[in-house]
Amino acid sequence: MRLTTPCQYYACLLECDSFSRSLNCGAYLLSPIPTSDPKIRVLLTDTSRMSGHLLADALQHSGFCEAVAATTPRKALHLLEHAPFDVLLIGIESRGDPAVSPSFVREVRRLYSAIKIIVLLETRARVTVLEALACGAHGILYRADSFETLGNCIRCVHAGQIWASSAELQFVADTLFEHACRTPRISATRPLSRRELQIAMLVAEGSSNRQISNWLGLSEHTVKNYLFRIFEKIGVSTRVGLTLFMLKKSCQSSH
């Protein structure tokens, strides 16, 4: 039987080996990570605790990397502060923890610019893919991808390359084209209110509707209504379009 997914790979390992595990700062440490080790040092954080541990175990036994799984973004940031890592793998679910979102990718890039980030998604949703890339992800993977694909992606990203399929690159090309077509109309857009501008800036930073509602003390329904009005005023139809609009607006203001 060919082992393709991390879960299958890990299930096979369980039959022939037993693992010693230690808990350090809330993270699932399989072994210490020596700074002189040529292996790729990988940190994982996932909304699914079991999934993160399975992936860490499988990667640990692959032979080419040292892997650690953190159960929450906060614990991942704590580990990044106290230990050197080469690659961060972030699992994002459509209805998972709002703290594990594309905005977390942006935060990690801001704090640790040298680390390479791979985002693990459930489906190839255009908005989520573009938000992840816009926030600084170096690679896009999916939970249905094979373990071999995961390994190739880690090596590729660690080497300084971008891991994205032709479909994801087409998302980027289409978005740039759509934005270019709308550019002549930007100067004629209706001004945003203070609250609308506040929400637009948070969306551009990668925040989800739930995060915005928590931070501003609004219901998610109210945030959605604001977004519909913002889209109508500036002539876009997606969060990505709004993000590009705000980036252009920021560039114009700086000049």
N, C-alpha and C positions, 0 to 999 in steps of 0.2 A: 504493500500500500504506500502510495506517495504521500508524504506529509507536506501539506501546503500552507495551512493557516497556523498562526502561533499557537492556538489552542490544541491542535492536533500534535504539533511538535512537542508541546509541553506535556501532553498526556503520555506520549511515548517515553519522555524522560523520567516521568514519575515511576514507571515500571522498572527502571534499572538504576535508579539513584535516589538518595534521600538528601534533602537540602537542609542546611543549618541557616536559620534566619535570626536576625537581631533587629530590634526596633531602636532607631536612633532619631530623636527629634521628630517623631511621628512618621518617619520614612521607613520603607521596607528595604533594609540594606542586606544585600546578598554577600558582599565582601568589601573590605576596604578598597579605596581607589588610590593606588599609589601614583604620585605625580610623575614618576619616571616611566610608567607603563606605556608602551607604544600603542596599546589598544585604544580604540575610540571610547571616550567616557560619555555615556548616555544617561540623561535624567528623564524620567517619564512622569507625567501627571495626567490623570484621567478621571472623568466623572464617575466611571465605573471602577471601583477599587479592585475588584477581582481581575478585570481586564488589564489594568496597569501591572499587577503582580505577575500575571501570566506572561505578558510581554517581556517584563524584566527578566523573568526566569529563562524564557526562551533565548533572549539576546545574550544573557550571561553564559549560556551553554553553547552559543554559536561559535565561540572562539575568537571573534574579531573585536569584541567590545566588552567593557565593564558597564553594567546597567544597575540603576537604582530607581525605585518607584516611590514617588511622594503621593500621599493620599489627597492633598489639597494644594491649590496654588500658593497659599501662604507658606506651607511647608516646603514647596518647591523653591520659593524665593529664599527661604532660610538656608536651604542646602546650597543654592547658588552663591550665597554670601560667604559660606564657610568651606566650600570645596570647589575645585576646578572641574568644569564639564565642557565637553566639546559640542554636544548636540542635546537639544531639549525637544522631546516629543510630547506634544500637547493633544490630548483627546478631547474633542468637542462634540457634544450631542445637541440636537436641535431643541430639546426640552430639558437639558441637563442644568447643572449648577450655573447660574448667570455669571459667577466669578470666573468660570472657565470659558471665555469668549474671545473673539478676535482682539478685543481691547487688552486682554492679558498678554497677547503676543506683543502689542505695542509697548506695554509696560516693561516686559523683559528686554526688548530691543533697546529701550531707553536706558535701562540700568546696566545691561550687560551686552554691549554692542558686538562683542567678538563671538558670542555663542550663535550657533546655527540652529534655526527653529524649523521643526517639521510639524505640520498640523494634520491630525488624524480625524477625518470626517466620516459621517454616516453615509451621506449621499452627495452626488455632484450637483449641488444647488449653486446656481450662478452667483447669487448675492453673497452667500457664505464664502465661496471660493475667492471672490474679488475682495471681500472685506479682509480675509486672512492675508492675501498677498499685499493689499494696501497697508496693512498694519506691520508688515515686515517679515512674513513667513518665507523661508527659503525652499520649502518643499510642501507638496500637498499629497496626502495619502488617504485611503479609504479603508474602513474596517474589513471590507470584503477582499482586499488585496492579499496576495500570498505572503508568507514569511520571507520568501526569496526576494520579493519586490521590496519589502521593508528593509532588508539588509542592503540591497542595491541603493535604495534611496538614502540611507544613512551614510554610506560610503561616498556617494555622489555629493551630497550636501556638505559633508565634512571636507571634501576636496575643494570646496568653494564654488560649486555649480548650483544652478537652480533646478529643482525637480518638479516639473509640471508637464502634464500631457498636452497633446495638440488641442484637445477640447478646452482645456483651461486657458491655453494661450489664445484660443479663439474668443473666449469670454473677454479677455483683456483687449484684443483687437476690436471687437464689436463695441465695447464700452468706449474706447477712445474715439472710434468713428462717430458713435452717437453723440458724444460730448462735443466733438468738432462741429457737427451739424447744428448743435444748439448754441454754439458760442456767439454768433451774431445777435442772438436774442437776449443774452445775459444782461446787457446794459439797460434793456427795457423792462427788466423784471420789477415786480412790485416790492417795495421795502418790507423787510420782516420786522415784526414787533420785537421788543426786548426778550420776551419769553420764547418766541419762535426762534430767534437767533441763538438763545441759550441752548435750546433743544437741538438745533441744527449743528452746533459746535460739538455737542456730546455725541451725536450720531457720527460725525466726521472722525471722532476719536475712537470709534469702534464700539461704543456703548450700546447695549441692547435696550429695548423698550422697558423691560423690567428694571434694569439698573437705573435708567432715567427716572422712572416713576418713584423708585426708592429714594434717590438723591434729591428730587425736587418736591417730594410729598404729593405726587399726583397719581391718579389711577392709570393703569396701562391703557384703558379705553381713552382717557383724556390725551395721553401721549400720542396715540394713534391718530386722533382727530387733529392734533397740532401738526403731525407729519403730513396728513392729507392737505392741509392748508398751505404748508410750506412747499410741498411738491407743486401745487397749483400756482403759487406765486412765482416760483423760480423756473417753472417749465421743465421739471424732471418727473420721472415716474418710479424711481428706485432709490434706495439708500446709497447705492454706489454713485448714482448721478448726483445726489446731494453732497456726498463726500468730495467728488471732483469739483463741484461748484464752490464749496467752501475753501478747498485748496487754492483754486484760482482767485477767489476773493481775497484770501490771505496774501497771496503773491502780489496782487495789485495794491493792497494796502501797504505792503512793505516797501513798494517802490514809490 
